[in-house]
Amino acid sequence: MNERVAVPAISGPFAPVGAVVGGIVGGVIGGVAGHYIGEMTGDAVNNSMLN
């Protein structure tokens, strides 16, 4: 008998929801990190041009 049959049926329908939530959370974290890195880089460039 295949052991995969023992997997609870409830995990199937919720798997895409977990992927979507994970994608949104990852996107927010990545966006915030990218924003601050870009801001620091822009500040460094501006400061180097002014000095």
Contacts in CASP RR format, 6 or more apart in sequence:
PFRMAT RR
TARGET T0000
AUTHOR 0000-0000-0000
METHOD contacts of the structure
MODEL  1
MNERVAVPAISGPFAPVGAVVGGIVGGVIGGVAGHYIGEMTGDAVNNSML
N
END
